[in-house]
Amino acid sequence: MSSDQSITHVILTGGVGSRLWPLSRKSRPKQYLEIFEGKSLFEMTVERNSHLANNVMVVGNIDNHQLSGKVMDKTNTSYINIIEATPRNTAAAIAFAAFASNPEDILIITPSDHIIDEMENYNQAISEAVSKAKDGFIVTFGVIPTKPETGYGYIEAKGDNVISFREKPNETTAKEFIAKGNFLWNSGMFCFKASILLEELKKFQPDVYEKAKIVWEASEDGFLDLDLSMEIPSISIDYAVMERSKKIKVVPASFSWSDLGSFESVYEYLYSKGHSVDANGNMVIGCEKHTTFLGLENTIFVYTETANLILQKENSQDVKDIYNELERQNSDLLN
């Protein structure tokens, strides 16, 4: 395959999965938990895209790059490793991947912690995105929603044109989005030519472009310098480029998708795979011991060696508050 057709799968591995505490910890974030039929979300991400790209690149951080390395060894995948000294959000992470690529390379950017099913539809969406990327567009993937979800951002679209990006809505607004019929879940996945992304970043967020370039050029064996990295503004790729560029296209995708950002979504996924629940919809995660729920419905019991969590399924988004409180206390329970 000629160099101008080279396709690189870029895996972003940041994030601690605070809404999945106590399963997800700083020492083992949610993407590395082998609770999905013996595999982790990271491993599933690698496998899902292995036949779609010639190269693999992992943009991780100093705390998790060894965990990523173990997954890459397990899947026998050779890869380019970029290790951030400190998290600077997705604009910088994606810029590093583009700087590490040839200008004509097509990059498929995916988070490492999403669940995707219906692979035929997924492969079709990737193929469509690569085609648009070759034509000079920056492509985002909008998932056709199945319910008014408040945990996701939305893309307002007309065909493959983006009208607007919307932040995570409240329930009323989410229902309005669904009723309108032209709103898609923002998957956080992208596809573009490396040079096009860097041109648009330089145009709209020159400070991120310039500072990230300095950091990349000073990198050694993929390791990025901490002091230089601290100079990079911490800005999301959505804000830096996607919401401002005139080169954006969206692929409305009908594959089954979840960012597994809450215990409710983990519950639904595990249930769909045959994980046991009792007659009242109660589920145990992380423990084989016999557990009985009395007088409770739709309750999730999360077991770990050092901490347990018992929650109503519909309160899943509030777990982050517990995480934040433990962080304020500087608790070892986050490690």
Wavefront OBJ file of the C-alpha trace (Angstrom):
o trace
v 0.000 0.000 0.000
v 1.453 3.388 -0.968
v 2.307 5.910 1.743
v -0.478 8.320 0.760
v -3.027 5.608 1.622
v -1.600 4.675 5.001
v -4.321 4.455 7.654
v -3.403 4.719 11.334
v -5.677 3.770 14.196
v -4.990 6.215 17.048
v -6.167 5.047 20.486
v -6.674 7.711 23.151
v -6.271 6.177 26.598
v -6.767 9.131 28.956
v -9.480 9.334 31.611
v -9.923 7.512 34.901
v -13.599 6.562 34.567
v -14.638 8.345 37.757
v -18.295 7.302 37.305
v -17.216 3.662 37.572
v -15.537 3.931 40.983
v -14.735 1.671 42.857
v -14.117 -0.670 39.904
v -12.181 2.034 38.080
v -9.163 3.397 39.983
v -6.245 5.636 39.101
v -4.014 2.541 39.062
v -6.422 0.675 36.757
v -8.859 2.910 34.876
v -12.013 1.433 33.365
v -10.495 0.749 29.932
v -8.157 -1.868 31.465
v -10.736 -3.800 33.528
v -11.076 -7.336 32.133
v -14.767 -7.629 33.021
v -16.155 -8.072 29.510
v -15.998 -11.820 28.933
v -12.361 -11.816 30.040
v -11.367 -8.846 27.912
v -10.904 -5.159 28.620
v -12.465 -2.303 26.645
v -8.953 -1.395 25.476
v -8.339 -4.892 24.113
v -11.702 -4.883 22.343
v -10.836 -1.491 20.781
v -7.551 -2.848 19.434
v -9.206 -5.964 17.982
v -12.170 -4.119 16.471
v -9.939 -1.868 14.375
v -7.048 -4.229 13.639
v -8.207 -5.034 10.097
v -9.122 -1.398 9.277
v -5.678 0.204 9.632
v -2.045 -0.403 8.624
v -0.592 1.161 11.775
v -1.571 1.604 15.406
v -0.667 4.517 17.636
v -1.417 4.782 21.373
v -1.562 8.207 23.019
v -1.469 7.551 26.746
v -0.018 9.048 29.866
v 2.857 8.336 32.181
v 0.537 6.579 34.656
v -1.096 4.115 32.278
v 1.319 3.418 29.434
v 2.528 0.161 31.001
v -1.077 -1.074 31.234
v -1.512 -0.211 27.557
v 1.716 -2.041 26.740
v 0.425 -5.230 28.369
v -2.708 -5.122 26.204
v -0.636 -4.540 23.066
v 1.589 -7.503 24.001
v -1.454 -9.690 24.697
v -2.914 -8.866 21.271
v 0.528 -9.118 19.617
v 0.148 -5.617 18.143
v 3.113 -3.466 17.150
v 2.447 0.221 17.736
v 3.790 3.744 17.971
v 3.759 4.891 21.593
v 3.182 8.521 22.652
v 3.393 9.064 26.412
v 2.044 12.349 27.761
v 3.728 13.668 30.894
v 0.453 15.264 32.004
v -3.081 15.267 30.557
v -3.692 18.322 28.329
v -7.092 17.304 26.918
v -7.954 15.923 23.479
v -6.773 18.785 21.234
v -3.168 18.265 22.337
v -3.388 14.456 22.378
v -4.715 14.399 18.817
v -2.155 16.992 17.692
v 0.660 14.739 18.930
v -0.736 11.858 16.852
v -0.885 14.093 13.774
v 2.669 15.404 14.321
v 3.861 11.777 14.592
v 2.290 10.929 11.210
v 3.040 11.643 7.576
v 0.966 14.595 6.247
v -1.120 12.373 3.937
v -1.804 9.656 6.518
v -5.452 9.082 7.377
v -5.975 8.870 11.138
v -8.915 7.097 12.763
v -9.165 8.446 16.316
v -11.008 6.323 18.881
v -11.223 6.376 22.667
v -10.061 3.163 24.342
v -13.098 2.726 26.593
v -16.126 2.375 24.323
v -18.303 -0.630 23.567
v -19.327 -1.109 19.941
v -21.455 -3.873 18.461
v -22.935 -4.519 14.974
v -19.553 -4.644 13.284
v -20.858 -4.591 9.712
v -22.374 -1.156 10.347
v -19.226 -0.022 12.136
v -16.960 -1.093 9.276
v -19.256 0.678 6.799
v -19.115 3.897 8.846
v -15.300 3.769 9.021
v -15.073 3.171 5.272
v -17.344 6.144 4.575
v -15.312 8.347 6.932
v -11.982 7.364 5.340
v -13.390 8.272 1.935
v -14.461 11.731 3.158
v -11.120 12.212 4.931
v -9.288 11.539 1.659
v -11.337 14.400 0.172
v -9.969 16.781 2.806
v -12.742 16.702 5.403
v -12.482 16.228 9.153
v -15.064 13.573 9.947
v -16.883 12.994 13.208
v -19.076 9.973 13.946
v -22.616 10.649 15.132
v -24.406 7.649 16.584
v -28.120 7.402 15.827
v -29.653 7.641 19.319
v -31.874 4.960 20.811
v -33.130 7.039 23.767
v -32.932 10.566 25.250
v -29.554 10.142 26.942
v -28.286 12.939 29.236
v -24.764 11.508 29.582
v -23.688 12.266 25.982
v -23.081 15.369 23.911
v -25.090 15.687 20.696
v -24.476 16.651 17.069
v -27.246 18.441 15.179
v -26.933 17.315 11.569
v -28.486 17.620 8.124
v -27.299 14.710 6.020
v -23.523 14.656 6.495
v -23.369 18.368 7.344
v -22.985 19.472 10.966
v -25.351 22.264 12.040
v -24.150 22.447 15.646
v -22.507 20.617 18.527
v -24.456 20.538 21.812
v -23.263 19.903 25.350
v -24.757 17.132 27.499
v -28.434 18.140 27.838
v -30.893 17.845 30.710
v -33.674 15.300 30.286
v -36.207 17.739 28.812
v -33.730 18.983 26.201
v -32.600 15.414 25.397
v -36.239 14.471 24.691
v -36.577 17.513 22.419
v -33.440 16.467 20.524
v -34.796 12.943 19.980
v -38.197 14.274 18.880
v -36.567 16.476 16.233
v -34.973 13.406 14.657
v -31.783 15.034 13.345
v -29.684 14.851 16.511
v -26.939 12.243 16.931
v -24.899 11.175 19.943
v -21.387 12.617 19.792
v -19.188 9.508 19.855
v -15.838 11.252 20.342
v -14.472 9.384 17.305
v -12.874 11.176 14.348
v -11.219 10.551 10.999
v -9.044 12.945 9.004
v -5.835 13.474 7.090
v -3.042 14.449 9.516
v -2.133 17.603 7.575
v -5.743 18.844 7.412
v -6.250 18.523 11.168
v -2.995 20.377 11.884
v -3.882 23.158 9.408
v -7.246 23.707 11.100
v -5.759 23.535 14.596
v -3.120 26.119 13.614
v -5.856 28.340 12.181
v -8.312 28.208 15.100
v -6.137 27.396 18.125
v -2.586 28.469 17.223
v -1.448 28.418 20.858
v -2.242 24.683 21.157
v -0.652 23.998 17.756
v 2.595 25.864 18.512
v 3.057 24.583 22.082
v 2.189 20.977 21.131
v 4.662 21.164 18.211
v 7.434 22.290 20.582
v 6.614 19.414 22.948
v 6.537 16.869 20.133
v 9.853 18.031 18.654
v 11.499 17.749 22.083
v 10.111 14.239 22.731
v 12.417 11.275 23.307
v 11.288 7.755 22.356
v 7.691 8.948 22.526
v 8.012 10.400 26.048
v 6.902 14.045 26.276
v 8.495 16.643 28.545
v 6.491 17.712 31.608
v 7.545 21.361 31.870
v 6.971 22.017 28.167
v 3.656 20.138 28.270
v 2.356 22.371 31.067
v 2.533 25.283 28.606
v -0.119 23.711 26.340
v -3.651 25.052 26.929
v -5.974 22.240 28.058
v -8.724 22.342 25.412
v -10.923 19.675 23.851
v -10.709 18.940 20.120
v -14.430 19.739 19.892
v -13.870 23.282 21.111
v -10.508 23.814 19.359
v -11.489 22.558 15.895
v -14.780 20.695 15.466
v -17.074 23.567 16.493
v -15.202 26.121 14.375
v -13.889 24.516 11.197
v -15.780 24.657 7.886
v -14.298 21.290 6.876
v -16.387 19.120 9.214
v -18.574 16.245 8.034
v -20.510 13.771 10.125
v -21.126 10.109 9.381
v -24.489 9.156 10.922
v -23.719 5.658 12.190
v -26.170 2.914 13.075
v -23.782 0.645 14.978
v -24.556 -0.064 18.626
v -22.415 2.221 20.800
v -21.884 3.146 24.430
v -19.080 4.972 26.184
v -19.820 2.847 29.281
v -19.625 6.068 31.247
v -21.896 4.908 34.049
v -22.912 1.794 35.934
v -26.297 1.971 34.215
v -24.636 1.492 30.814
v -22.369 -1.253 32.223
v -25.483 -2.936 33.677
v -27.293 -2.795 30.328
v -24.296 -4.181 28.463
v -23.656 -7.020 30.934
v -27.373 -7.857 30.990
v -27.409 -8.072 27.179
v -24.530 -10.580 27.423
v -26.358 -12.820 29.911
v -24.972 -11.522 33.229
v -27.375 -12.624 35.940
v -29.936 -10.327 37.575
v -32.609 -11.317 40.082
v -36.382 -11.078 39.573
v -36.347 -7.416 40.624
v -33.562 -6.370 38.283
v -30.788 -6.307 40.890
v -27.219 -7.083 39.754
v -23.896 -7.913 41.426
v -20.692 -6.803 39.679
v -17.227 -7.995 40.715
v -18.169 -10.783 43.089
v -19.175 -14.457 42.782
v -20.447 -14.770 46.364
v -24.133 -15.471 46.842
v -25.862 -12.125 47.361
v -29.537 -11.588 48.158
v -31.368 -8.300 47.686
v -34.438 -7.848 49.895
v -37.004 -5.164 49.157
v -34.808 -3.571 46.490
v -35.292 -3.063 42.747
v -32.840 -2.124 39.981
v -30.011 -1.968 42.505
v -26.382 -2.545 41.556
v -23.946 -3.965 44.104
v -20.339 -3.298 43.063
v -17.749 -5.339 44.960
v -13.991 -4.744 45.177
v -11.351 -5.813 47.703
v -11.133 -2.401 49.368
v -14.481 -0.696 48.719
v -18.066 -1.559 47.836
v -20.732 0.578 46.200
v -24.491 0.021 46.364
v -26.571 2.237 44.101
v -29.914 2.550 42.364
v -29.334 2.136 38.646
v -30.930 5.521 37.839
v -28.437 7.300 40.143
v -25.444 6.114 38.134
v -24.354 9.580 36.990
v -23.969 10.672 40.641
v -21.086 8.273 41.322
v -18.757 11.003 40.086
v -19.761 13.077 43.147
v -18.495 10.293 45.422
v -15.238 10.174 43.449
v -14.828 13.961 43.721
v -15.455 13.853 47.476
v -12.832 11.102 47.914
v -10.456 13.188 45.821
v -11.005 16.178 48.137
v -10.124 13.890 51.049
v -7.020 12.698 49.178
v -8.275 9.157 49.807
v -6.221 6.059 49.044
v -9.466 4.472 47.828
v -8.957 6.180 44.466
v -5.600 4.475 43.861
l 1 2 3 4 5 6 7 8 9 10 11 12 13 14 15 16 17 18 19 20 21 22 23 24 25 26 27 28 29 30 31 32 33 34 35 36 37 38 39 40 41 42 43 44 45 46 47 48 49 50 51 52 53 54 55 56 57 58 59 60 61 62 63 64 65 66 67 68 69 70 71 72 73 74 75 76 77 78 79 80 81 82 83 84 85 86 87 88 89 90 91 92 93 94 95 96 97 98 99 100 101 102 103 104 105 106 107 108 109 110 111 112 113 114 115 116 117 118 119 120 121 122 123 124 125 126 127 128 129 130 131 132 133 134 135 136 137 138 139 140 141 142 143 144 145 146 147 148 149 150 151 152 153 154 155 156 157 158 159 160 161 162 163 164 165 166 167 168 169 170 171 172 173 174 175 176 177 178 179 180 181 182 183 184 185 186 187 188 189 190 191 192 193 194 195 196 197 198 199 200 201 202 203 204 205 206 207 208 209 210 211 212 213 214 215 216 217 218 219 220 221 222 223 224 225 226 227 228 229 230 231 232 233 234 235 236 237 238 239 240 241 242 243 244 245 246 247 248 249 250 251 252 253 254 255 256 257 258 259 260 261 262 263 264 265 266 267 268 269 270 271 272 273 274 275 276 277 278 279 280 281 282 283 284 285 286 287 288 289 290 291 292 293 294 295 296 297 298 299 300 301 302 303 304 305 306 307 308 309 310 311 312 313 314 315 316 317 318 319 320 321 322 323 324 325 326 327 328 329 330 331 332 333 334 335
